[in-house]
C-alpha cells in the first residue's frame, strides 16, 4: 500500500466476468471524474480466486463494459495473491463467501474489504461529498465506508456468476453490479448523481445488451456500441 497512490482490487472466482467488469468500469470512471493529477495515482486491478490465468474476459461481459463506455479488450485473468490484497487500499468481492476467502489470505484486510453490493449500499446512504482532490481524501472516504457498514444491513450481498449461463444471467449480473459500482464511484470519485441515475436506467433496459450471435465464452473481439452514458 503506497502512500502516493490509491489501489482498488476487485475479486471474483475466475476473473472473467464480475471482477473484470468491475475493474474496467471503475478504472474508466476514475479517469473521467477525478482530477487528472489524482486519476493517475489511482490504480484499479482485478483477480480471481480460481482464475484460468491468461484467459480473455468473456465476450458478453466485455460487451456490457463497452456499451457502458469502458474498454476491457486487453483484460487477461489473473490469480489473486496475498501481496495483491496487502497492497490494496480497497478490496471488493462479488460474493460474501469470497470476502471470507480473501480474509483467509490477509485477516487484517477486514476493515477495507467489502462486497460490491455492500459498499454500493453504504455509499448510496452517505451524505454527498465534494469531489476528492487527493489520495488522503480517498482514504478518508474509505474510513467512512468501514464506519458505516450498518447502512448495508439487509441489503443483498452477492452478484450472480453468469459463467456458463445464458444471456439473461449476464443482464442480471449487470443489474446487480453496475448500480452498486456507480454509487461507489459517486462517493469515491465524484460521479454526478444524474449519471448514477443514467447507469441505473441503462442496465434496467432489457434491450441494452442484445449480445446478438456472440458466443458466451468465445473470447473473440466483437464491435460493440461505445460511449459514456449521460442522463
Secondary structure, DSSP 8 states (H G I E B T S, - for coil): --TT-EEEEEEESSSSSHHHHHHHHHHHHHHHHS-HHHHTTEEEEEEETT--TT-B--HHHHHHHHHTT---TT-B--B--HHHHHT-SEEEESSHHHHHHHHHH-GGGGGGEEEHHHHHHHHHHS-------SHHHHHHHHHHHHHTGGGGTTS-------TT--HHHHHHHHHHHHHHHHHHHHHHH---HHHHHHHHHHHH-TTS---TT--TT--------------
